[in-house]
Amino acid sequence: MGNSPSYPRVDLTGRTALVTGANTGIGYETAKALAGMGCNVTVACRSEQRGLAAIQRMRDELPDQTLELEFSALDLGSLEATKSFAEQYAASHTSLHLLVMNAGCAMPAIGGTGDGYESQYQINFLSHFLMTLLLMPLLQNTVTAMAEEPAAPSSDTTASDSSTTAEEAASPPPAAAAVKEVQQATREVRVIHVSSTAHTLGKLDLDVQAPAEGTPGSMQHYNRSKFYQVLIANYQHRHFNRPGLAFHSLHPGMVKTELARDFTGAWKHISGALNGMGQLKTPEEGARTTLSACVDPRWDGLPSTYFDDCVPNRKATNKAFRNEADQARLWNFSLGQLQAYLGDSPHLNIDWEAVEAAKSKTSQVAAAQPSSTEDAPEAAAAAAASTPAQPEVPSEKEAEDKCEDSPQAQQEEEAPVKAVGENGGDEDGAGATTAATETEDSATGSDTAESPAAPAAPAAAVVGDGVESKQTEGDQDAAPATSVGDEKAADTPDAADA
């Protein structure tokens, strides 16, 4: 469907990758492609049965290649389980070059986790954030080791050869042509957040406790979780400020996976209509932007960047993307929730006094008024003021220079910002309507998919990685979401299995 951007094929022999939710959808295609380039890939998901089945399927689909794949159980619905996973991974691996936080859920039937948080907040954002922090020593050590490696010989293939041409955009190539031959791999360690264009409808709302029992997840909370992924990627890049370590986020497009299996009411009808009209990318097409962000050497040295259609696209984000006060407030707020799982963690350079001050301020604001950047600007400013100044990092101008060869970059100055929904949702969930992108309320209607204000026209919808009304092929054992964290429960549409 439409444009088929490309990503380069590089030699990842000796590299390691961890992909959450890699048993199906975009995560599956991402893990398979990385393994096909020689990378040692860990398939992290909740269900061992589905994870091992996915690995076997990858081997069957690439019979002529020796794939280095392993399974590891990960339940993002439990902070304790996430901590155990990260500690076990760090103890059993000597390097981690690519951390791809792909898993997630959208409007799950059960709106809260066993830890007492709103499901989408914890599964899509908080548990991934905890995992990243616990794996930071391994990531940092990998950066050091890569810096000591001799530089690879220059390839005869130029950077422009790996970009999508205007002719390709006009006449989409077959799937195999989406991968271009470029031999030199990136010299960076990269942390990738698979977010969504729905992040433009999110806002900093720190009321993240689980809703009343039996309340399903809402689109508003999904948007928030995707917004948090983009915010934290920016803050982490500035905070750690390490050459050779990059934090990026992306929108994979409107993709046909099983993410929307819990949709009801208007959202279910919209996803079904889009699927019926052939408006959805395949998981392989949806994975291309993730793979570009992972391996393309053209992006070496970029500051934290948001990708869309395989290239940096800063205009696809809202202004809050670069709001450093919001980033600092989210950083301190989230650390306050994770302190028991992190300990002192001196290697993370955390100002715990600032975290405590932010917790106190948040409690005061919550008691007085709704916690959001619009309603509580003083709280956001206080959190930012309590955070130590960070060293300067490269400006966003660098991002534009890096991708100036791409058609999308050439058109950015003339093209208006896309209305949310033009390119659909994401690997991890659905987005929201686009009748009005200026305010969240006008786009999402209300907290329930059954709301009369919910979208009525498919053209105005942002649906995510899984906009389909039935399960995808190869995942027949999937079941509707049940209580997150219940080991005996059926698979949930989270990192583990979405």
C-alpha positions as a printed NumPy array, in Angstrom:
array([[  0.   ,   0.   ,   0.   ],
       [  1.354,   3.401,  -0.949],
       [  4.975,   4.267,  -0.442],
       [  7.345,   1.47 ,   0.557],
       [ 10.39 ,   3.047,   2.194],
       [ 13.546,   0.999,   2.544],
       [ 16.114,   0.207,   5.176],
       [ 19.682,  -0.95 ,   4.545],
       [ 20.9  ,  -4.494,   4.941],
       [ 24.009,  -4.432,   7.105],
       [ 26.301,  -7.064,   8.541],
       [ 25.269,  -7.533,  12.172],
       [ 27.476, -10.538,  12.837],
       [ 28.577, -10.414,  16.456],
       [ 25.882,  -7.908,  17.437],
       [ 23.105,  -8.585,  19.949],
       [ 19.503,  -7.378,  20.039],
       [ 16.607,  -7.639,  22.47 ],
       [ 13.125,  -7.214,  20.986],
       [ 10.081,  -7.198,  23.259],
       [  6.832,  -8.612,  21.908],
       [  8.772, -10.374,  19.148],
       [  6.451, -13.369,  18.912],
       [  4.006, -11.655,  16.549],
       [  3.354,  -8.608,  14.364],
       [  5.985,  -5.933,  13.891],
       [  8.135,  -7.331,  16.667],
       [  8.256, -10.692,  14.924],
       [  9.289,  -9.162,  11.596],
       [ 11.868,  -6.941,  13.325],
       [ 13.471,  -9.866,  15.138],
       [ 13.483, -12.029,  12.008],
       [ 15.103,  -9.331,   9.869],
       [ 17.786,  -8.574,  12.472],
       [ 18.566, -12.282,  12.826],
       [ 18.693, -12.536,   9.044],
       [ 21.475,  -9.925,   9.073],
       [ 23.522, -12.023,  11.477],
       [ 22.399, -10.507,  14.776],
       [ 21.954, -12.641,  17.888],
       [ 18.348, -11.83 ,  18.836],
       [ 16.431, -12.444,  22.047],
       [ 12.691, -12.889,  21.521],
       [ 11.162, -11.539,  24.733],
       [  7.486, -12.185,  25.403],
       [  5.228, -13.584,  28.098],
       [  4.26 , -16.926,  26.586],
       [  7.066, -19.449,  26.186],
       [  4.902, -21.537,  23.87 ],
       [  4.244, -18.649,  21.51 ],
       [  7.801, -17.356,  21.749],
       [  9.351, -20.699,  20.811],
       [  6.781, -21.174,  18.054],
       [  7.725, -17.765,  16.634],
       [ 11.404, -18.687,  16.615],
       [ 10.665, -21.912,  14.761],
       [  8.543, -20.014,  12.264],
       [ 11.414, -17.596,  11.607],
       [ 13.739, -20.502,  10.938],
       [ 11.192, -22.053,   8.586],
       [ 10.795, -18.784,   6.677],
       [ 14.567, -18.311,   6.3  ],
       [ 15.682, -21.924,   5.751],
       [ 18.937, -21.016,   4.004],
       [ 20.243, -18.955,   6.919],
       [ 21.59 , -19.891,  10.322],
       [ 19.644, -17.691,  12.711],
       [ 20.91 , -16.913,  16.197],
       [ 17.671, -16.707,  18.188],
       [ 16.758, -17.318,  21.812],
       [ 13.608, -16.986,  23.889],
       [ 13.31 , -15.225,  27.236],
       [ 10.115, -14.853,  29.276],
       [  9.065, -11.258,  29.976],
       [  5.88 , -10.087,  31.701],
       [  5.675,  -6.302,  31.451],
       [  2.53 ,  -6.361,  33.558],
       [  4.735,  -6.987,  36.604],
       [  7.559,  -4.681,  37.682],
       [  9.138,  -7.441,  39.762],
       [  9.07 ,  -9.83 ,  36.789],
       [ 10.542,  -7.12 ,  34.564],
       [ 13.353,  -6.549,  37.057],
       [ 14.115, -10.274,  37.209],
       [ 14.157, -10.468,  33.412],
       [ 16.601,  -7.559,  33.079],
       [ 18.896,  -8.886,  35.778],
       [ 18.969, -12.35 ,  34.203],
       [ 19.602, -10.91 ,  30.755],
       [ 22.478,  -8.738,  32.006],
       [ 24.017, -11.696,  33.842],
       [ 23.917, -13.963,  30.79 ],
       [ 25.034, -11.531,  28.067],
       [ 28.231,  -9.581,  27.536],
       [ 26.779,  -7.026,  25.121],
       [ 23.537,  -5.393,  23.962],
       [ 23.675,  -3.352,  20.773],
       [ 19.974,  -2.92 ,  20.047],
       [ 17.166,  -2.636,  22.599],
       [ 13.814,  -2.511,  20.797],
       [ 10.844,  -1.738,  23.053],
       [  8.146,  -2.905,  20.697],
       [  5.569,  -4.643,  22.89 ],
       [  2.44 ,  -2.984,  24.157],
       [ -1.329,  -3.017,  24.468],
       [ -4.213,  -0.79 ,  23.397],
       [ -7.474,  -0.429,  25.302],
       [ -7.102,  -3.803,  27.079],
       [-10.161,  -5.433,  28.59 ],
       [ -8.526,  -5.204,  32.018],
       [ -7.474,  -1.627,  32.708],
       [ -5.169,  -2.206,  35.691],
       [ -2.062,  -4.26 ,  36.536],
       [ -1.199,  -6.249,  39.623],
       [  1.13 ,  -3.408,  40.644],
       [ -1.817,  -1.037,  40.812],
       [ -1.122,   1.015,  37.689],
       [ -3.193,   1.736,  34.606],
       [ -2.314,  -1.1  ,  32.21 ],
       [ -1.191,   0.877,  29.186],
       [  0.947,   3.171,  31.311],
       [  2.817,   0.262,  32.872],
       [  3.028,  -2.133,  29.931],
       [  3.76 ,   0.372,  27.192],
       [  5.96 ,   2.724,  29.208],
       [  6.894,   2.153,  32.861],
       [  8.116,  -1.459,  32.669],
       [ 10.107,  -0.702,  29.528],
       [ 11.618,   2.307,  31.306],
       [ 12.621,   0.111,  34.247],
       [ 14.139,  -2.46 ,  31.912],
       [ 16.197,   0.192,  30.121],
       [ 17.593,   1.555,  33.38 ],
       [ 18.51 ,  -1.904,  34.668],
       [ 20.229,  -2.75 ,  31.373],
       [ 22.082,   0.576,  31.204],
       [ 25.42 ,  -0.8  ,  32.51 ],
       [ 25.344,  -3.445,  29.77 ],
       [ 24.465,  -0.841,  27.134],
       [ 27.229,   1.47 ,  28.359],
       [ 29.792,  -1.333,  28.368],
       [ 28.804,  -2.209,  24.809],
       [ 29.404,   1.397,  23.738],
       [ 32.894,   1.226,  25.232],
       [ 33.654,  -2.08 ,  23.515],
       [ 32.446,  -0.798,  20.138],
       [ 34.637,   2.298,  20.436],
       [ 37.654,   0.036,  20.777],
       [ 36.79 ,  -1.979,  17.662],
       [ 38.636,  -1.101,  14.441],
       [ 36.511,   0.832,  11.983],
       [ 34.971,  -1.245,   9.206],
       [ 36.171,  -0.54 ,   5.65 ],
       [ 34.062,   1.961,   3.737],
       [ 31.371,   0.516,   1.513],
       [ 31.079,   1.444,  -2.145],
       [ 27.389,   1.97 ,  -1.562],
       [ 26.624,   5.58 ,  -0.667],
       [ 24.151,   6.719,   1.924],
       [ 21.865,   8.073,  -0.758],
       [ 21.738,   4.594,  -2.298],
       [ 19.913,   3.369,   0.802],
       [ 17.163,   5.968,   0.713],
       [ 13.79 ,   5.667,  -0.959],
       [ 13.747,   7.392,  -4.346],
       [ 10.877,   9.346,  -5.876],
       [ 10.473,   6.598,  -8.482],
       [ 10.162,   3.97 ,  -5.764],
       [  7.599,   6.081,  -3.97 ],
       [  5.523,   6.345,  -7.152],
       [  5.853,   2.654,  -7.948],
       [  6.216,   0.543,  -4.789],
       [  8.799,  -2.234,  -5.136],
       [  8.142,  -5.81 ,  -4.034],
       [  8.824,  -6.642,  -0.391],
       [ 12.298,  -7.999,  -1.105],
       [ 13.35 ,  -4.695,  -2.648],
       [ 12.59 ,  -2.886,   0.584],
       [ 16.002,  -4.008,   1.819],
       [ 18.981,  -2.316,   0.17 ],
       [ 22.505,  -3.664,   0.254],
       [ 24.72 ,  -1.518,   2.473],
       [ 27.558,  -3.396,   4.114],
       [ 28.758,  -1.03 ,   6.844],
       [ 26.777,  -1.335,  10.071],
       [ 26.016,   1.491,  12.442],
       [ 28.692,   2.235,  15.03 ],
       [ 26.119,   3.022,  17.698],
       [ 24.227,   1.261,  20.449],
       [ 20.574,   2.192,  19.951],
       [ 17.537,   2.131,  22.229],
       [ 14.325,   2.218,  20.193],
       [ 10.83 ,   3.072,  21.459],
       [  8.086,   1.885,  19.082],
       [  5.618,   4.679,  19.728],
       [  2.765,   5.976,  17.571],
       [  1.444,   9.061,  15.863],
       [ -1.158,   8.895,  18.648],
       [  1.477,  10.432,  20.92 ],
       [  0.529,  13.812,  19.473],
       [ -2.786,  13.485,  21.314],
       [ -1.186,  12.6  ,  24.63 ],
       [ -0.446,  14.919,  27.522],
       [  1.416,  14.807,  30.818],
       [ -1.23 ,  13.362,  33.129],
       [  0.314,  11.811,  36.241],
       [ -2.859,  10.14 ,  37.474],
       [ -1.634,   6.665,  36.543],
       [ -3.331,   4.498,  39.153],
       [ -5.408,   1.525,  38.035],
       [ -9.037,   2.367,  37.248],
       [-11.937,   0.774,  39.086],
       [-12.086,  -2.995,  38.83 ],
       [-13.63 ,  -4.134,  35.563],
       [-12.871,  -0.857,  33.76 ],
       [-11.182,  -1.387,  30.375],
       [ -8.304,   0.718,  29.137],
       [ -9.141,   3.943,  27.299],
       [ -7.775,   5.51 ,  24.13 ],
       [ -6.841,   8.595,  26.123],
       [ -4.52 ,   6.494,  28.283],
       [ -3.08 ,   4.791,  25.219],
       [ -2.206,   8.18 ,  23.726],
       [ -0.564,   9.157,  27.002],
       [  1.593,   6.031,  27.112],
       [  2.851,   6.677,  23.575],
       [  3.562,  10.315,  24.442],
       [  5.604,   9.194,  27.434],
       [  7.769,   6.979,  25.234],
       [  8.709,   9.939,  23.059],
       [  9.307,  12.226,  26.044],
       [ 11.539,   9.784,  27.902],
       [ 13.633,   8.996,  24.81 ],
       [ 14.484,  12.688,  24.565],
       [ 15.333,  12.994,  28.24 ],
       [ 17.462,   9.836,  28.316],
       [ 19.527,  11.08 ,  25.394],
       [ 20.332,  14.302,  27.236],
       [ 20.77 ,  12.687,  30.632],
       [ 23.231,   9.985,  29.614],
       [ 24.829,  12.178,  26.909],
       [ 27.135,   9.422,  25.686],
       [ 28.536,   9.453,  22.139],
       [ 27.706,   6.126,  20.569],
       [ 24.494,   5.663,  22.611],
       [ 21.278,   6.822,  20.932],
       [ 17.653,   6.909,  22.081],
       [ 15.024,   7.144,  19.341],
       [ 11.244,   6.787,  18.962],
       [  9.085,   6.108,  15.921],
       [  5.706,   5.663,  14.282],
       [  5.55 ,   2.404,  12.27 ],
       [  2.392,   3.274,  10.384],
       [ -1.074,   1.782,  10.282],
       [ -0.381,  -1.934,  10.522],
       [ -2.496,  -5.072,  10.449],
       [ -1.678,  -7.042,  13.588],
       [ -3.655,  -8.279,  16.563],
       [ -3.278,  -5.174,  18.697],
       [ -6.899,  -4.151,  18.228],
       [ -8.36 ,  -7.434,  19.391],
       [ -9.802,  -5.783,  22.515],
       [-11.447,  -2.912,  20.622],
       [-15.183,  -2.462,  21.072],
       [-17.861,  -0.183,  19.702],
       [-16.808,   2.49 ,  17.209],
       [-13.121,   1.585,  17.354],
       [-13.858,  -2.008,  16.397],
       [-15.935,  -0.861,  13.415],
       [-13.222,   1.574,  12.298],
       [-10.468,  -1.02 ,  12.472],
       [-12.609,  -3.504,  10.562],
       [-13.429,  -0.936,   7.878],
       [ -9.789,   0.046,   7.383],
       [ -8.826,  -3.593,   7.17 ],
       [-11.571,  -4.239,   4.616],
       [-10.461,  -1.285,   2.477],
       [ -6.867,  -2.528,   2.392],
       [ -5.567,   0.578,   4.152],
       [ -3.239,  -1.269,   6.51 ],
       [  0.417,  -2.135,   6.164],
       [  1.576,  -5.694,   6.577],
       [  3.69 ,  -6.399,   9.67 ],
       [  6.761,  -6.644,   7.419],
       [  6.063,  -3.186,   5.988],
       [  5.385,  -1.849,   9.468],
       [  8.724,  -3.159,  10.717],
       [ 10.745,  -1.214,   8.146],
       [ 10.816,   2.025,  10.129],
       [ 11.905,   0.14 ,  13.247],
       [ 14.673,  -1.531,  11.261],
       [ 15.814,   1.759,   9.751],
       [ 16.038,   3.303,  13.216],
       [ 17.955,   0.227,  14.403],
       [ 20.579,  -0.308,  11.726],
       [ 20.866,   2.563,   9.235],
       [ 24.381,   4.066,   9.544],
       [ 23.1  ,   7.38 ,   8.176],
       [ 21.606,   8.113,  11.59 ],
       [ 24.89 ,   7.809,  13.499],
       [ 25.397,  10.845,  15.729],
       [ 21.821,  12.093,  15.649],
       [ 20.249,  13.518,  18.797],
       [ 17.096,  11.789,  20.011],
       [ 14.963,  11.535,  16.882],
       [ 11.407,  10.584,  15.923],
       [ 11.162,   8.41 ,  12.792],
       [  8.299,   8.009,  10.347],
       [  8.458,   6.073,   7.06 ],
       [ 12.069,   5.097,   7.714],
       [ 13.465,   8.631,   8.066],
       [ 13.668,  11.304,  10.785],
       [ 10.525,  13.412,  10.776],
       [ 10.532,  16.026,  13.522],
       [  7.43 ,  17.701,  12.089],
       [  5.37 ,  14.58 ,  12.782],
       [  5.533,  15.34 ,  16.494],
       [  3.737,  17.905,  18.615],
       [  5.545,  20.752,  20.346],
       [  5.546,  18.878,  23.653],
       [  8.043,  16.459,  22.085],
       [ 10.761,  19.004,  22.89 ],
       [  9.349,  20.339,  26.171],
       [ 12.276,  19.799,  28.544],
       [ 10.202,  20.686,  31.622],
       [  7.739,  17.905,  30.782],
       [ 10.587,  15.496,  30.102],
       [ 12.203,  16.254,  33.473],
       [  8.905,  15.972,  35.311],
       [  8.149,  12.582,  33.764],
       [ 11.702,  11.375,  34.504],
       [ 11.482,  12.282,  38.193],
       [  7.902,  11.055,  38.58 ],
       [  8.675,   7.668,  37.015],
       [ 11.863,   7.206,  39.014],
       [  9.847,   7.795,  42.155],
       [  7.702,   4.795,  41.253],
       [ 10.723,   2.628,  40.439],
       [ 13.048,   3.483,  43.324],
       [ 12.368,   0.213,  45.14 ],
       [ 13.443,  -1.707,  42.03 ],
       [ 16.537,   0.375,  41.281],
       [ 18.198,   0.968,  44.629],
       [ 20.807,   3.732,  44.68 ],
       [ 22.037,   2.892,  41.15 ],
       [ 25.033,   5.296,  41.121],
       [ 25.775,   4.409,  37.493],
       [ 22.495,   6.07 ,  36.492],
       [ 23.513,   9.477,  37.861],
       [ 20.099,  10.029,  39.447],
       [ 19.454,  12.967,  41.754],
       [ 17.236,  11.188,  44.275],
       [ 16.648,  14.408,  46.198],
       [ 15.112,  15.883,  43.062],
       [ 13.004,  12.749,  42.686],
       [ 11.702,  13.08 ,  46.236],
       [ 10.99 ,  16.772,  45.704],
       [  9.063,  15.949,  42.531],
       [  7.056,  13.264,  44.361],
       [  6.128,  15.733,  47.069],
       [  5.168,  18.412,  44.572],
       [  3.107,  15.952,  42.533],
       [  1.192,  14.908,  45.643],
       [  0.423,  18.527,  46.483],
       [ -0.758,  19.279,  42.969],
       [ -2.865,  16.112,  42.82 ],
       [ -4.637,  17.137,  46.006],
       [ -5.415,  20.585,  44.624],
       [ -6.119,  20.088,  40.915],
       [ -5.713,  17.707,  37.964],
       [ -2.096,  16.811,  37.238],
       [ -1.263,  17.946,  33.728],
       [  1.051,  20.385,  32.057],
       [ -1.832,  22.623,  31.134],
       [ -3.388,  22.611,  34.612],
       [ -0.221,  22.57 ,  36.683],
       [  2.544,  24.586,  34.997],
       [  4.126,  25.43 ,  38.319],
       [  4.613,  21.754,  39.134],
       [  6.28 ,  21.129,  35.791],
       [  8.582,  24.092,  36.286],
       [  9.473,  22.932,  39.799],
       [ 10.38 ,  19.475,  38.56 ],
       [ 12.573,  20.924,  35.849],
       [ 14.256,  23.294,  38.3  ],
       [ 15.037,  20.431,  40.665],
       [ 16.817,  18.457,  37.94 ],
       [ 20.576,  19.012,  37.508],
       [ 21.612,  20.818,  34.348],
       [ 22.596,  18.445,  31.584],
       [ 25.476,  18.805,  29.115],
       [ 24.533,  20.108,  25.711],
       [ 23.861,  17.646,  22.928],
       [ 23.738,  18.143,  19.145],
       [ 20.892,  20.289,  17.876],
       [ 17.963,  19.034,  15.811],
       [ 19.461,  20.746,  12.789],
       [ 21.79 ,  17.754,  12.663],
       [ 18.829,  15.47 ,  12.156],
       [ 17.726,  17.464,   9.138],
       [ 21.237,  17.417,   7.667],
       [ 21.499,  13.682,   8.154],
       [ 18.401,  12.884,   6.124],
       [ 18.415,  15.695,   3.571],
       [ 18.689,  13.174,   0.727],
       [ 15.327,  11.59 ,   1.447],
       [ 12.183,  12.718,  -0.393],
       [ 10.387,  13.168,   2.904],
       [ 13.078,  15.483,   4.214],
       [ 13.029,  17.511,   1.02 ],
       [  9.285,  18.014,   1.381],
       [  9.208,  18.83 ,   5.084],
       [  9.629,  22.554,   4.728],
       [  6.702,  22.805,   2.343],
       [  4.39 ,  20.181,   3.799],
       [  2.159,  20.918,   6.79 ],
       [  2.24 ,  18.64 ,   9.779],
       [  0.238,  15.51 ,   9.078],
       [ -3.123,  15.266,  10.708],
       [ -3.048,  12.409,  13.129],
       [ -4.373,   9.376,  11.363],
       [ -3.001,  10.068,   7.911],
       [ -0.403,   7.425,   8.506],
       [ -2.351,   5.394,  10.984],
       [ -1.372,   3.901,  14.268],
       [  1.478,   1.814,  15.468],
       [  2.856,  -1.563,  16.331],
       [  1.768,  -1.279,  19.89 ],
       [ -1.65 ,   0.123,  19.636],
       [ -4.295,   2.263,  18.19 ],
       [ -4.279,   5.97 ,  18.011],
       [ -7.25 ,   8.293,  17.926],
       [ -9.388,  10.304,  15.591],
       [ -8.16 ,  13.298,  13.64 ],
       [-11.199,  15.458,  13.222],
       [ -9.304,  17.884,  15.385],
       [ -5.657,  17.363,  16.263],
       [ -5.357,  20.539,  18.294],
       [ -6.904,  19.087,  21.446],
       [ -7.038,  15.613,  22.842],
       [-10.709,  15.813,  23.823],
       [-11.882,  16.645,  20.323],
       [-10.013,  13.68 ,  18.948],
       [-10.699,  11.018,  21.509],
       [-14.243,  11.836,  22.48 ],
       [-14.159,  10.306,  25.921],
       [-12.602,   7.533,  27.911],
       [-14.794,   4.849,  26.397],
       [-14.858,   3.46 ,  22.902],
       [-18.633,   3.416,  23.102],
       [-18.831,   7.196,  23.469],
       [-21.136,   8.978,  21.028],
       [-18.243,  11.342,  20.386],
       [-16.109,   8.487,  19.138],
       [-15.123,   8.717,  15.444],
       [-17.682,   7.834,  12.838],
       [-15.572,   7.887,   9.694],
       [-12.65 ,   5.516,   9.013],
       [-10.718,   8.286,   7.254],
       [-10.463,  10.15 ,  10.523],
       [ -9.02 ,   7.309,  12.558],
       [ -5.608,   6.505,  13.878],
       [ -5.476,   2.847,  14.572],
       [ -2.439,   1.045,  15.634],
       [ -0.352,  -1.92 ,  14.987],
       [ -3.258,  -4.154,  15.226],
       [ -6.226,  -2.835,  13.497],
       [ -8.054,  -5.983,  12.693],
       [-11.122,  -7.634,  14.092],
       [ -9.697, -11.127,  14.224],
       [ -6.431, -12.734,  15.181],
       [ -3.566, -12.75 ,  12.741],
       [ -2.428, -15.897,  11.058],
       [  0.01 , -17.864,  13.159],
       [ -1.385, -16.643,  16.453],
       [ -4.544, -18.645,  16.809],
       [ -3.835, -19.36 ,  20.439],
       [ -4.124, -15.714,  21.386],
       [ -6.922, -14.836,  23.786],
       [ -8.603, -11.656,  24.97 ],
       [ -6.757,  -9.837,  27.706],
       [ -7.092, -11.097,  31.237],
       [ -5.671,  -9.864,  34.499],
       [ -2.113,  -8.786,  33.856],
       [  0.4  , -10.644,  35.951],
       [ -1.698, -13.783,  36.395],
       [  0.585, -16.575,  35.255],
       [ -2.374, -18.869,  34.637],
       [ -4.319, -16.308,  32.683],
       [ -4.611, -16.334,  28.927],
       [ -2.1  , -14.32 ,  26.933],
       [ -2.563, -10.567,  27.104],
       [ -2.003,  -8.123,  24.251],
       [  1.06 ,  -6.715,  25.964],
       [  4.761,  -6.881,  25.519],
       [  4.547, -10.491,  26.157],
       [  2.273, -11.342,  23.332],
       [  0.969,  -8.439,  21.33 ]])
